[in-house]
Amino acid sequence: MGIFGKLFKGPEIDQAKSADSKQKMRRLFDSVVPDGGQYQLVAAYTEDAKRFNYGLVHGSKTTYGSLIVGWKEGADPTVVVVPTVPDLSGCGDPEICPRSAVKKAYQNKYPTDAFIIYPDGRHYLAINTFEWLEDEKLFIYVDQGPEEQAFETFFKTCYATK
């Protein structure tokens, strides 16, 4: 391996800690979602950018929220979004979004590659999946490259409306 391979290796991932996070995600998800075991899971986050001033933005404040996202294929593909805390010590109520009830769903290309779901005419869900994030204070500590790719494929082929 050359010097560049050593310099740009990336973060060392604690696989035991990542596996523990995946088990905690499964337990939380199964505790609040009926038939939770039928769903594949991916850790994700959402962000809410609050802007000051109109026109040119002179300041902004972004808050992040951690999510457990479950999905299943079938006759009526379904996505379930469960808000949680980064250490997975608790979670909120799930938002269950069967494809047949969703008004619109697409992958937003700007400013992020968020998956956007409009479960009704009043609000939307923005889901940002990640292969790996290292900020343990804001995001779930998990290594999930294959899961992230599987969710993206599912969303684009079975769930998106445009």
Short mmCIF file of the C-alpha atoms (twelve columns), coordinates in Angstrom:
data_MODEL
# 
_entry.id   MODEL 
# 
loop_
_atom_site.group_PDB 
_atom_site.id 
_atom_site.type_symbol 
_atom_site.label_atom_id 
_atom_site.label_alt_id 
_atom_site.label_comp_id 
_atom_site.label_asym_id 
_atom_site.label_seq_id 
_atom_site.Cartn_x 
_atom_site.Cartn_y 
_atom_site.Cartn_z 
_atom_site.pdbx_PDB_model_num 
ATOM 1   C CA . MET A 1   0.000   0.000  0.000   1 
ATOM 2   C CA . GLY A 2   1.364   3.407  -0.945  1 
ATOM 3   C CA . ILE A 3   1.474   6.478  1.231   1 
ATOM 4   C CA . PHE A 4   -1.874  7.754  -0.136  1 
ATOM 5   C CA . GLY A 5   -3.603  4.554  0.931   1 
ATOM 6   C CA . LYS A 6   -2.416  5.169  4.482   1 
ATOM 7   C CA . LEU A 7   -3.309  8.855  4.509   1 
ATOM 8   C CA . PHE A 8   -6.827  8.525  3.105   1 
ATOM 9   C CA . LYS A 9   -7.934  5.310  4.748   1 
ATOM 10  C CA . GLY A 10  -11.000 6.753  6.496   1 
ATOM 11  C CA . PRO A 11  -12.325 6.147  10.005  1 
ATOM 12  C CA . GLU A 12  -11.642 2.921  11.840  1 
ATOM 13  C CA . ILE A 13  -15.026 1.365  12.519  1 
ATOM 14  C CA . ASP A 14  -15.707 -0.467 15.763  1 
ATOM 15  C CA . GLN A 15  -17.614 -3.425 14.295  1 
ATOM 16  C CA . ALA A 16  -18.786 -4.666 17.716  1 
ATOM 17  C CA . LYS A 17  -20.276 -1.245 18.484  1 
ATOM 18  C CA . SER A 18  -21.885 -1.122 15.049  1 
ATOM 19  C CA . ALA A 19  -23.427 -4.593 15.550  1 
ATOM 20  C CA . ASP A 20  -24.715 -3.505 18.977  1 
ATOM 21  C CA . SER A 21  -26.378 -0.463 17.371  1 
ATOM 22  C CA . LYS A 22  -28.055 -2.687 14.771  1 
ATOM 23  C CA . GLN A 23  -29.440 -4.935 17.540  1 
ATOM 24  C CA . LYS A 24  -30.731 -1.912 19.478  1 
ATOM 25  C CA . MET A 25  -32.338 -0.539 16.302  1 
ATOM 26  C CA . ARG A 26  -34.122 -3.854 15.735  1 
ATOM 27  C CA . ARG A 27  -35.401 -4.043 19.329  1 
ATOM 28  C CA . LEU A 28  -36.702 -0.459 19.269  1 
ATOM 29  C CA . PHE A 29  -38.309 -0.840 15.860  1 
ATOM 30  C CA . ASP A 30  -39.969 -4.143 16.771  1 
ATOM 31  C CA . SER A 31  -41.288 -2.645 20.031  1 
ATOM 32  C CA . VAL A 32  -43.292 0.089  18.241  1 
ATOM 33  C CA . VAL A 33  -44.109 -1.369 14.802  1 
ATOM 34  C CA . PRO A 34  -46.594 -4.227 14.394  1 
ATOM 35  C CA . ASP A 35  -44.917 -7.113 12.530  1 
ATOM 36  C CA . GLY A 36  -41.630 -5.190 12.704  1 
ATOM 37  C CA . GLY A 37  -39.620 -8.311 11.902  1 
ATOM 38  C CA . GLN A 38  -40.887 -8.184 8.296   1 
ATOM 39  C CA . TYR A 39  -38.981 -4.951 7.668   1 
ATOM 40  C CA . GLN A 40  -35.376 -4.363 6.658   1 
ATOM 41  C CA . LEU A 41  -33.775 -1.517 8.631   1 
ATOM 42  C CA . VAL A 42  -31.439 1.368  7.921   1 
ATOM 43  C CA . ALA A 43  -30.235 4.149  10.212  1 
ATOM 44  C CA . ALA A 44  -30.914 7.602  8.828   1 
ATOM 45  C CA . TYR A 45  -31.243 11.216 9.830   1 
ATOM 46  C CA . THR A 46  -33.384 14.186 9.002   1 
ATOM 47  C CA . GLU A 47  -32.441 17.826 9.058   1 
ATOM 48  C CA . ASP A 48  -34.480 20.957 9.562   1 
ATOM 49  C CA . ALA A 49  -32.861 24.171 8.340   1 
ATOM 50  C CA . LYS A 50  -34.284 27.315 9.839   1 
ATOM 51  C CA . ARG A 51  -33.433 30.444 7.840   1 
ATOM 52  C CA . PHE A 52  -33.283 34.067 8.876   1 
ATOM 53  C CA . ASN A 53  -34.162 36.905 6.476   1 
ATOM 54  C CA . TYR A 54  -35.785 36.500 3.106   1 
ATOM 55  C CA . GLY A 55  -33.899 36.523 -0.170  1 
ATOM 56  C CA . LEU A 56  -30.247 36.338 0.723   1 
ATOM 57  C CA . VAL A 57  -29.758 34.090 3.708   1 
ATOM 58  C CA . HIS A 58  -27.664 35.875 6.318   1 
ATOM 59  C CA . GLY A 59  -27.822 33.069 8.829   1 
ATOM 60  C CA . SER A 60  -29.234 29.637 9.329   1 
ATOM 61  C CA . LYS A 61  -29.589 27.070 12.035  1 
ATOM 62  C CA . THR A 62  -29.849 23.374 11.279  1 
ATOM 63  C CA . THR A 63  -31.141 20.757 13.690  1 
ATOM 64  C CA . TYR A 64  -30.681 17.056 13.078  1 
ATOM 65  C CA . GLY A 65  -32.810 14.130 14.135  1 
ATOM 66  C CA . SER A 66  -31.904 10.445 14.087  1 
ATOM 67  C CA . LEU A 67  -34.268 7.961  12.462  1 
ATOM 68  C CA . ILE A 68  -34.723 4.234  12.172  1 
ATOM 69  C CA . VAL A 69  -36.249 3.528  8.763   1 
ATOM 70  C CA . GLY A 70  -37.861 0.210  7.970   1 
ATOM 71  C CA . TRP A 71  -39.042 -0.923 4.570   1 
ATOM 72  C CA . LYS A 72  -40.691 -3.931 3.027   1 
ATOM 73  C CA . GLU A 73  -41.560 -4.892 -0.497  1 
ATOM 74  C CA . GLY A 74  -44.690 -6.728 -1.529  1 
ATOM 75  C CA . ALA A 75  -48.116 -5.948 -2.946  1 
ATOM 76  C CA . ASP A 76  -48.118 -2.583 -1.153  1 
ATOM 77  C CA . PRO A 77  -44.511 -1.532 -0.427  1 
ATOM 78  C CA . THR A 78  -44.255 0.268  2.897   1 
ATOM 79  C CA . VAL A 79  -41.780 2.605  4.592   1 
ATOM 80  C CA . VAL A 80  -41.902 3.149  8.357   1 
ATOM 81  C CA . VAL A 81  -40.025 6.044  9.954   1 
ATOM 82  C CA . VAL A 82  -39.284 5.925  13.692  1 
ATOM 83  C CA . PRO A 83  -37.650 8.974  15.326  1 
ATOM 84  C CA . THR A 84  -35.005 8.032  17.870  1 
ATOM 85  C CA . VAL A 85  -32.041 9.429  19.756  1 
ATOM 86  C CA . PRO A 86  -28.465 8.757  18.570  1 
ATOM 87  C CA . ASP A 87  -27.654 6.434  21.489  1 
ATOM 88  C CA . LEU A 88  -30.822 4.411  20.740  1 
ATOM 89  C CA . SER A 89  -32.042 4.659  24.348  1 
ATOM 90  C CA . GLY A 90  -35.579 5.445  23.228  1 
ATOM 91  C CA . CYS A 91  -37.816 6.305  20.299  1 
ATOM 92  C CA . GLY A 92  -40.972 8.111  19.306  1 
ATOM 93  C CA . ASP A 93  -44.090 6.937  17.519  1 
ATOM 94  C CA . PRO A 94  -43.708 5.416  14.070  1 
ATOM 95  C CA . GLU A 95  -45.028 7.002  10.899  1 
ATOM 96  C CA . ILE A 96  -46.238 4.152  8.690   1 
ATOM 97  C CA . CYS A 97  -46.364 5.034  4.997   1 
ATOM 98  C CA . PRO A 98  -47.832 2.337  2.745   1 
ATOM 99  C CA . ARG A 99  -47.152 3.178  -0.896  1 
ATOM 100 C CA . SER A 100 -50.861 3.114  -1.728  1 
ATOM 101 C CA . ALA A 101 -51.544 5.977  0.720   1 
ATOM 102 C CA . VAL A 102 -48.550 8.175  -0.161  1 
ATOM 103 C CA . LYS A 103 -49.265 11.296 -2.223  1 
ATOM 104 C CA . LYS A 104 -45.725 11.709 -3.581  1 
ATOM 105 C CA . ALA A 105 -42.253 10.197 -3.027  1 
ATOM 106 C CA . TYR A 106 -38.963 11.012 -4.732  1 
ATOM 107 C CA . GLN A 107 -35.234 11.360 -4.201  1 
ATOM 108 C CA . ASN A 108 -34.275 15.016 -3.879  1 
ATOM 109 C CA . LYS A 109 -30.989 15.849 -5.578  1 
ATOM 110 C CA . TYR A 110 -30.432 19.287 -4.034  1 
ATOM 111 C CA . PRO A 111 -29.087 20.118 -1.505  1 
ATOM 112 C CA . THR A 112 -28.760 16.476 -0.415  1 
ATOM 113 C CA . ASP A 113 -29.809 13.108 -1.786  1 
ATOM 114 C CA . ALA A 114 -32.669 12.933 0.724   1 
ATOM 115 C CA . PHE A 115 -35.596 10.616 0.138   1 
ATOM 116 C CA . ILE A 116 -38.766 12.723 0.385   1 
ATOM 117 C CA . ILE A 117 -42.148 11.222 1.254   1 
ATOM 118 C CA . TYR A 118 -45.423 13.138 1.353   1 
ATOM 119 C CA . PRO A 119 -47.635 10.768 3.368   1 
ATOM 120 C CA . ASP A 120 -50.546 13.211 3.134   1 
ATOM 121 C CA . GLY A 121 -51.237 16.733 1.968   1 
ATOM 122 C CA . ARG A 122 -50.036 18.395 5.190   1 
ATOM 123 C CA . HIS A 123 -46.398 17.464 5.758   1 
ATOM 124 C CA . TYR A 124 -43.423 15.572 4.388   1 
ATOM 125 C CA . LEU A 125 -40.655 13.313 5.682   1 
ATOM 126 C CA . ALA A 126 -37.044 13.850 4.607   1 
ATOM 127 C CA . ILE A 127 -34.823 10.799 5.035   1 
ATOM 128 C CA . ASN A 128 -31.059 10.978 4.599   1 
ATOM 129 C CA . THR A 129 -29.412 7.577  4.703   1 
ATOM 130 C CA . PHE A 130 -25.712 7.199  5.319   1 
ATOM 131 C CA . GLU A 131 -23.140 4.516  4.733   1 
ATOM 132 C CA . TRP A 132 -21.055 5.773  7.633   1 
ATOM 133 C CA . LEU A 133 -21.073 8.836  9.885   1 
ATOM 134 C CA . GLU A 134 -18.610 9.344  12.671  1 
ATOM 135 C CA . ASP A 135 -20.259 12.022 14.831  1 
ATOM 136 C CA . GLU A 136 -21.659 9.901  17.643  1 
ATOM 137 C CA . LYS A 137 -23.349 12.871 19.296  1 
ATOM 138 C CA . LEU A 138 -25.637 13.563 16.323  1 
ATOM 139 C CA . PHE A 139 -26.029 10.284 14.446  1 
ATOM 140 C CA . ILE A 140 -26.407 6.590  15.135  1 
ATOM 141 C CA . TYR A 141 -23.005 4.862  15.246  1 
ATOM 142 C CA . VAL A 142 -23.364 2.203  12.566  1 
ATOM 143 C CA . ASP A 143 -21.563 0.793  9.547   1 
ATOM 144 C CA . GLN A 144 -24.266 0.020  6.964   1 
ATOM 145 C CA . GLY A 145 -23.076 0.255  3.379   1 
ATOM 146 C CA . PRO A 146 -25.139 -2.705 2.082   1 
ATOM 147 C CA . GLU A 147 -28.272 -1.626 3.959   1 
ATOM 148 C CA . GLU A 148 -27.999 1.932  2.650   1 
ATOM 149 C CA . GLN A 149 -27.652 0.674  -0.916  1 
ATOM 150 C CA . ALA A 150 -30.579 -1.764 -0.499  1 
ATOM 151 C CA . PHE A 151 -32.866 1.027  0.749   1 
ATOM 152 C CA . GLU A 152 -31.888 3.323  -2.134  1 
ATOM 153 C CA . THR A 153 -32.595 0.568  -4.666  1 
ATOM 154 C CA . PHE A 154 -35.946 -0.256 -3.019  1 
ATOM 155 C CA . PHE A 155 -36.980 3.395  -2.920  1 
ATOM 156 C CA . LYS A 156 -36.116 4.085  -6.545  1 
ATOM 157 C CA . THR A 157 -37.613 0.892  -7.982  1 
ATOM 158 C CA . CYS A 158 -40.606 0.114  -5.734  1 
ATOM 159 C CA . TYR A 159 -41.612 3.274  -3.907  1 
ATOM 160 C CA . ALA A 160 -40.847 6.533  -5.736  1 
ATOM 161 C CA . THR A 161 -43.705 8.155  -7.620  1 
ATOM 162 C CA . LYS A 162 -41.700 10.035 -10.217 1 
# 
